[in-house]
Amino acid sequence: MELILWRHAEAEEGVPGVSDMSRQLTKRGLSQARTMAGWLKTKLPENTLVLTSPAQRARQTAMALCHDFDIVQEIAPGASVNQILAAADWPYAQCAVVVVGHQPTLSETVCVLLSTMPSGLFFNQGAIWWITCQKQESAFVAELCTVKYPEML
C-alpha cells in the first residue's frame, strides 16, 4: 500500500464568526496546490483513491489533482490518527490512497507510522509525505518514500 498524506495548501486566515470549514485557498495556495498536483500526476498509479476533508480549503487542494475524489467527514479538522488510517484502510488498501487533510493530525499520523520521527513534527502547507507499507514476514512495515513541499518543485 502507498499512503500519500497531503496537507491542504495555504488558506485564508480565519475570521471570527465565519466557519473554519469555509476558509478558501489564497492565490498562493491555489498555486501551491497546482504545483504539487502536477508533480503527483506524474507519480501516482492510475487507480489512486483520493480522500479529502470536507473543509473547503482541502477540497480545493484535491481539485487541483482530480475531480473524482471522495469527501470524508471523518478526516475533517480535529480528526484523530485512527480516523485517518481507517478512512485510508491502512495498511490493507489495494491501491494508492491520497488523504488531503489538516494539521496536526497529518504530522501525528506520520509519527505513528514512522516511529523514528520526533513528536511535534511540522507539516508545511501544501506538502506531501509519501509512505509505503510492505508486508515482511508476519508484520507490516511502513517506510518513508519521499517528502515534497511545493517550493521544492
Salt bridges, closest charged atoms under 4 A:
GLU10 OE1 - ARG28 NH1 2.81
ASP20 OD1 - ARG23 NH1 2.90
ASP20 OD2 - ARG57 NH2 3.03
GLU151 OE2 - ARG28 NH2 3.00
